[in-house]
Amino acid sequence: MDETQILSALIADIYDAAIQPALRLPILEKTARFVEGCAASLFYKNASAKTGASFYCHGIPQSFQQSYFSQYIKLDPASTSQYFAIVDEPLSTVDFIEYDEFVATRFYQEWVEPQGLVDFVTCVLDKSAGGASMLGVFRHQRDGLADAEVRRKMRLLSPHMRRSMLIGRLMDAKTAEIATFADTFDGLQAGMFLVDKSGRIVHANRSGHQLLDARDAVSGSGGRLVSTGARSNATLQECFQAAAGGDAAIGLKGIAVPLTGRGGTRMLAHVLPLGSGLRQAATAAKAATAAVFVHNAELEMTAPPEIIARTFSLTPTELRIMLAIVEVGGVPEVASTLGIAESTVKTHLSRLFSKTGAARQADLVKIVAGYSNPLV
């Protein structure tokens, strides 16, 4: 198969996983192959606490997975910086740290190199106040460092993986067996609508009927699902048309269509194509070509490290050094903990003083403390 066929089949599997989470592990294996890597993972990181967990992982031995989240996550140069990435924008190791510095770290020497790995490409899928959920692909020595082609392929997959996970979360997909698909829909807090390519409503759950009755963000004009905003409605109708063309046809449309509810409430609509695979088999109404989920948009809060980085225009490495100074101590301790030379720490420390106006390390501690949330 050519790339278009492979991509189309992979996207179909990704959307099937919204109703069948057990598919995510084989999807990661296919993702690693498509991006020309040796392993792939869906995981979460808390940027402030430098903790995390793996949701699904293919290709990394269990012992290395455990050691990463119990020990090496704090030494990984990307742990602080990955959180600041733009959603769906691929980043590799060189975006966080100079590669010659990276190979000198304890993290590389004790965790990366023993597995024969050389690089890791990530895309942020979802961000919250404390951390981020991510898709990552590992590169082996035989694969080499990530290049523009790798990033292009990650960029093709990331939006679909993100939407599938968001829809799966809305559906509480752990209990969404095919036989109870309709019952699962009716139990959702989010408004859910099955529509055809013209937007005609084939089925709506209880929450969906409540939204229609209230004309809150959406309405059922003439039996069709429409948005109360002209611009958002045009985008929504384009999504319905694209969904009728299959998984690949919908492309990047409908990942998150912003809607405005009563009193200016921000809402989102996610469109899931229903034209193939498990989704078609699970949908009793064969005329439906898409499932639409309408829900309140969660407030995306910014974590203190991100605020600090933006305020002082810090690079990822500078932020990493600043936080290490606060958490670990002086230059020798930071160098030992991060596995880099003391001269490297001193260079970044000098830049930190220049950017923040601090005169000594204690001043950096005060700056970080000033941005800390007292409610955490």
C-alpha positions as CSV (number, residue, x, y, z in Angstrom):
1,M,0.0,0.0,0.0
2,D,1.1,3.6,-0.6
3,E,1.3,6.1,2.2
4,T,-2.2,7.4,1.5
5,Q,-3.8,4.0,2.0
6,I,-1.7,3.2,5.1
7,L,-2.6,6.6,6.6
8,S,-6.3,6.1,5.9
9,A,-6.3,2.7,7.5
10,L,-4.4,3.9,10.5
11,I,-6.8,6.9,11.0
12,A,-9.7,4.5,10.8
13,D,-8.2,2.4,13.6
14,I,-7.5,5.5,15.7
15,Y,-11.1,6.5,15.6
16,D,-12.3,3.0,16.3
17,A,-10.3,3.2,19.5
18,A,-12.6,5.9,20.7
19,I,-15.1,3.2,21.4
20,Q,-12.7,0.3,21.9
21,P,-9.7,1.4,24.0
22,A,-8.0,-2.0,23.7
23,L,-7.1,-1.1,20.1
24,R,-4.7,1.7,21.3
25,L,-1.8,-0.7,21.9
26,P,-1.8,-2.2,18.3
27,I,-2.4,1.3,17.0
28,L,0.9,2.5,18.7
29,E,2.7,-0.4,17.0
30,K,1.4,0.8,13.7
31,T,2.2,4.4,14.6
32,A,5.8,3.6,15.3
33,R,6.1,1.8,11.9
34,F,4.4,4.7,10.1
35,V,6.7,7.3,11.7
36,E,9.7,5.0,11.2
37,G,10.5,4.5,14.9
38,C,11.0,1.5,17.1
39,A,8.4,2.2,19.8
40,A,5.6,4.5,20.7
41,S,3.7,5.7,23.8
42,L,0.7,7.6,25.0
43,F,1.6,9.1,28.3
44,Y,1.0,12.0,30.8
45,K,3.5,14.3,32.5
46,N,3.0,16.7,35.3
47,A,5.4,19.6,34.5
48,S,5.7,21.0,38.0
49,A,6.0,17.8,40.0
50,K,8.0,16.0,37.2
51,T,5.8,12.9,37.7
52,G,3.8,11.0,35.1
53,A,2.4,7.8,33.9
54,S,2.1,5.7,30.7
55,F,-1.4,5.0,29.4
56,Y,-0.3,2.7,26.6
57,C,3.2,1.8,25.4
58,H,4.6,-0.4,22.7
59,G,8.2,-1.4,22.3
60,I,9.7,-0.2,25.5
61,P,10.4,-3.0,28.1
62,Q,8.3,-2.8,31.2
63,S,11.4,-2.4,33.5
64,F,12.5,0.7,31.5
65,Q,9.0,2.1,31.7
66,Q,8.9,1.8,35.4
67,S,12.4,3.2,36.0
68,Y,11.6,6.2,33.8
69,F,8.6,7.3,35.8
70,S,10.1,6.4,39.2
71,Q,13.5,7.9,38.6
72,Y,14.5,9.2,35.2
73,I,11.6,11.5,34.5
74,K,13.3,14.0,36.8
75,L,16.5,13.8,34.8
76,D,14.9,13.9,31.3
77,P,15.7,17.4,29.7
78,A,12.3,17.3,28.0
79,S,10.2,16.8,31.1
80,T,9.8,20.5,31.8
81,S,9.9,21.7,28.3
82,Q,7.5,19.3,26.6
83,Y,4.6,20.9,28.4
84,F,5.2,24.3,26.7
85,A,4.9,22.8,23.2
86,I,2.1,23.9,20.9
87,V,-0.6,21.2,20.7
88,D,-0.1,18.9,17.7
89,E,3.3,20.4,16.9
90,P,6.1,17.7,16.8
91,L,9.2,18.3,18.9
92,S,12.4,16.2,19.1
93,T,15.3,16.1,21.5
94,V,17.2,19.0,19.8
95,D,14.3,21.3,20.4
96,F,14.9,20.9,24.2
97,I,18.7,20.7,24.4
98,E,21.9,20.7,22.3
99,Y,22.5,17.1,21.3
100,D,26.1,17.0,22.4
101,E,24.8,18.2,25.8
102,F,22.1,15.5,25.7
103,V,24.5,12.6,25.3
104,A,26.5,13.8,28.3
105,T,23.5,13.6,30.6
106,R,22.9,10.8,33.1
107,F,19.5,10.3,31.5
108,Y,21.1,9.5,28.1
109,Q,23.8,7.3,29.5
110,E,21.7,5.3,31.9
111,W,18.3,5.1,30.2
112,V,18.5,6.1,26.5
113,E,21.7,4.5,25.3
114,P,21.3,1.1,27.0
115,Q,18.1,0.6,24.9
116,G,19.9,1.6,21.7
117,L,17.7,4.7,21.4
118,V,18.9,8.1,20.0
119,D,15.8,10.3,19.8
120,F,12.2,10.8,20.9
121,V,9.6,12.8,18.9
122,T,6.5,14.0,20.9
123,C,3.3,15.9,20.2
124,V,1.2,17.4,23.0
125,L,-2.4,16.1,22.7
126,D,-4.1,17.8,25.6
127,K,-3.0,20.3,28.3
128,S,-4.3,21.0,31.7
129,A,-3.3,23.2,34.6
130,G,-0.7,20.7,35.9
131,G,0.5,18.8,32.9
132,A,0.0,17.4,29.4
133,S,-1.0,14.2,27.7
134,M,1.3,13.3,24.8
135,L,2.0,11.0,21.9
136,G,5.6,10.0,21.5
137,V,7.7,7.9,19.1
138,F,11.1,6.6,19.9
139,R,14.0,6.4,17.4
140,H,16.5,3.6,17.5
141,Q,20.2,4.0,16.4
142,R,19.3,2.4,13.1
143,D,16.6,5.0,12.5
144,G,18.8,8.0,13.2
145,L,17.7,11.4,14.6
146,A,14.2,12.7,13.7
147,D,14.1,14.8,10.5
148,A,11.5,16.9,8.7
149,E,9.9,13.8,7.2
150,V,9.3,12.3,10.7
151,R,7.8,15.5,11.9
152,R,5.5,15.6,8.9
153,K,4.2,12.2,9.6
154,M,3.7,13.0,13.3
155,R,1.8,16.1,12.3
156,L,-0.5,14.0,10.1
157,L,-1.4,11.6,13.0
158,S,-1.5,13.8,16.1
159,P,-4.8,15.6,15.5
160,H,-6.6,12.3,15.0
161,M,-5.1,10.7,18.0
162,R,-6.0,13.8,20.1
163,R,-9.6,13.8,18.9
164,S,-10.0,10.1,19.4
165,M,-8.8,10.3,23.0
166,L,-11.0,13.3,23.8
167,I,-14.1,11.6,22.4
168,G,-13.2,8.4,24.2
169,R,-13.0,10.4,27.4
170,L,-16.4,12.0,26.8
171,M,-17.9,8.5,26.1
172,D,-16.2,6.9,29.1
173,A,-15.1,4.4,26.6
174,K,-13.9,1.8,29.2
175,T,-17.6,0.8,29.5
176,A,-18.7,1.5,25.9
177,E,-19.1,-2.0,24.5
178,I,-20.6,-2.2,21.1
179,A,-23.8,-3.9,22.3
180,T,-24.6,-1.0,24.6
181,F,-23.5,1.8,22.4
182,A,-26.8,3.6,22.4
183,D,-27.2,3.2,26.2
184,T,-23.7,4.7,26.6
185,F,-24.7,7.7,24.5
186,D,-27.8,8.3,26.6
187,G,-25.7,8.2,29.8
188,L,-23.3,10.9,28.6
189,Q,-23.3,14.4,30.2
190,A,-22.2,15.8,26.9
191,G,-24.8,16.4,24.2
192,M,-24.5,13.7,21.5
193,F,-26.0,13.7,18.1
194,L,-25.9,11.2,15.2
195,V,-26.2,13.1,12.0
196,D,-26.0,12.4,8.2
197,K,-23.9,14.4,5.8
198,S,-26.5,17.1,5.5
199,G,-26.6,17.5,9.3
200,R,-30.0,15.8,9.7
201,I,-30.4,14.5,13.3
202,V,-30.8,10.7,13.2
203,H,-30.6,10.3,17.0
204,A,-29.8,12.5,20.0
205,N,-29.2,11.5,23.6
206,R,-30.9,13.1,26.6
207,S,-28.3,15.8,27.1
208,G,-28.5,16.6,23.4
209,H,-32.3,17.1,23.5
210,Q,-31.8,19.4,26.5
211,L,-29.4,21.5,24.4
212,L,-31.8,21.6,21.5
213,D,-34.7,22.6,23.7
214,A,-32.7,25.4,25.3
215,R,-31.2,26.4,21.9
216,D,-27.9,26.6,23.8
217,A,-25.0,26.7,21.3
218,V,-26.9,24.4,18.9
219,S,-30.5,24.0,17.6
220,G,-32.5,21.6,15.6
221,S,-33.6,23.9,12.8
222,G,-35.7,21.9,10.3
223,G,-34.5,18.6,11.9
224,R,-30.9,19.5,11.1
225,L,-28.2,20.2,13.7
226,V,-27.0,23.8,13.4
227,S,-24.9,26.1,15.4
228,T,-26.4,29.3,16.6
229,G,-23.3,31.2,15.3
230,A,-23.0,31.7,11.6
231,R,-19.3,31.1,11.3
232,S,-19.2,28.1,13.6
233,N,-22.2,26.7,11.8
234,A,-20.4,26.9,8.4
235,T,-17.5,25.0,9.9
236,L,-19.8,22.4,11.5
237,Q,-21.6,21.7,8.2
238,E,-18.2,21.3,6.4
239,C,-17.3,18.7,9.0
240,F,-20.5,16.7,8.4
241,Q,-19.8,16.7,4.6
242,A,-16.2,15.6,5.2
243,A,-17.2,12.9,7.6
244,A,-19.4,11.3,4.9
245,G,-16.2,10.9,2.8
246,G,-14.6,8.7,5.5
247,D,-11.9,9.0,8.1
248,A,-9.1,10.4,5.9
249,A,-11.5,12.8,4.2
250,I,-12.3,14.7,7.4
251,G,-8.7,15.6,7.7
252,L,-8.1,18.3,10.3
253,K,-11.7,19.6,10.2
254,G,-13.8,19.3,13.3
255,I,-11.0,18.6,15.7
256,A,-12.5,21.2,18.0
257,V,-15.2,23.4,16.6
258,P,-15.7,26.3,19.0
259,L,-19.3,27.2,19.8
260,T,-20.9,29.9,21.9
261,G,-23.6,29.0,24.4
262,R,-26.0,31.1,26.4
263,G,-24.4,34.1,28.2
264,G,-21.2,33.7,26.1
265,T,-20.4,30.3,27.5
266,R,-17.6,28.6,25.5
267,M,-18.4,25.2,24.2
268,L,-16.8,22.7,21.8
269,A,-18.1,20.2,19.3
270,H,-16.1,17.1,18.3
271,V,-17.1,15.2,15.2
272,L,-16.4,11.4,14.9
273,P,-16.8,9.8,11.5
274,L,-19.0,6.7,11.5
275,G,-18.4,5.4,8.1
276,S,-16.1,2.4,8.7
277,G,-14.9,-0.3,11.1
278,L,-16.3,-0.7,14.6
279,R,-18.1,2.6,14.5
280,Q,-20.3,1.6,11.7
281,A,-21.1,-1.8,13.2
282,A,-21.9,-0.1,16.6
283,T,-24.3,2.4,15.1
284,A,-27.9,1.1,14.8
285,A,-28.8,4.1,12.6
286,K,-27.0,3.3,9.4
287,A,-28.0,6.6,7.8
288,A,-25.7,8.4,10.3
289,T,-22.3,9.4,9.0
290,A,-21.0,11.2,12.1
291,A,-21.4,11.4,15.8
292,V,-21.2,14.9,17.2
293,F,-20.3,15.6,20.9
294,V,-21.1,19.0,22.3
295,H,-19.8,20.0,25.7
296,N,-18.5,22.9,27.8
297,A,-14.9,23.9,27.0
298,E,-12.7,23.3,29.9
299,L,-10.7,26.3,31.1
300,E,-7.1,25.8,30.1
301,M,-5.0,27.0,33.0
302,T,-1.3,27.8,32.8
303,A,1.1,26.1,35.2
304,P,3.6,28.3,37.1
305,P,6.7,27.1,35.1
306,E,5.0,28.1,31.8
307,I,4.2,31.5,33.2
308,I,7.8,32.0,34.3
309,A,9.2,30.9,31.0
310,R,6.9,33.3,29.1
311,T,7.5,36.2,31.4
312,F,11.2,36.1,31.1
313,S,11.5,34.6,27.6
314,L,13.5,31.6,28.9
315,T,14.6,28.8,26.7
316,P,13.6,25.2,27.7
317,T,17.2,24.6,29.0
318,E,17.2,27.8,31.0
319,L,13.9,27.0,32.6
320,R,15.2,23.5,33.4
321,I,18.3,24.9,35.1
322,M,16.2,27.5,37.0
323,L,13.9,24.9,38.4
324,A,16.8,22.6,39.3
325,I,18.4,25.4,41.2
326,V,15.2,25.7,43.3
327,E,14.7,22.0,43.8
328,V,18.3,20.7,44.1
329,G,20.6,23.5,45.2
330,G,23.9,25.0,43.9
331,V,25.8,24.5,40.7
332,P,27.7,21.3,41.7
333,E,24.5,19.6,42.8
334,V,22.5,20.7,39.7
335,A,25.3,19.5,37.4
336,S,25.5,16.1,39.2
337,T,21.7,15.7,39.2
338,L,21.2,16.6,35.5
339,G,24.4,14.9,34.4
340,I,26.0,17.9,32.7
341,A,29.2,19.9,33.2
342,E,29.3,22.6,35.9
343,S,30.5,25.0,33.2
344,T,27.3,24.4,31.3
345,V,25.2,25.1,34.4
346,K,27.2,28.3,35.0
347,T,26.7,29.5,31.4
348,H,22.9,29.1,31.7
349,L,22.9,30.6,35.2
350,S,24.5,33.7,33.8
351,R,21.8,34.0,31.2
352,L,19.2,33.5,33.8
353,F,20.6,36.4,35.9
354,S,20.6,38.6,32.8
355,K,17.0,37.8,31.8
356,T,15.4,37.8,35.2
357,G,17.4,40.6,36.8
358,A,18.4,38.3,39.6
359,A,21.8,38.8,41.2
360,R,22.2,35.5,43.0
361,Q,20.7,32.0,43.1
362,A,18.6,32.9,46.1
363,D,16.8,35.5,44.0
364,L,15.9,32.9,41.5
365,V,14.3,30.8,44.3
366,K,12.2,33.9,45.3
367,I,11.1,34.4,41.7
368,V,9.8,30.8,41.4
369,A,8.2,31.0,44.9
370,G,6.4,34.2,43.8
371,Y,4.7,32.3,40.9
372,S,3.7,29.3,42.9
373,N,0.1,28.6,43.5
374,P,-0.7,28.7,47.2
375,L,-3.7,26.4,46.6
376,V,-1.6,23.5,45.2
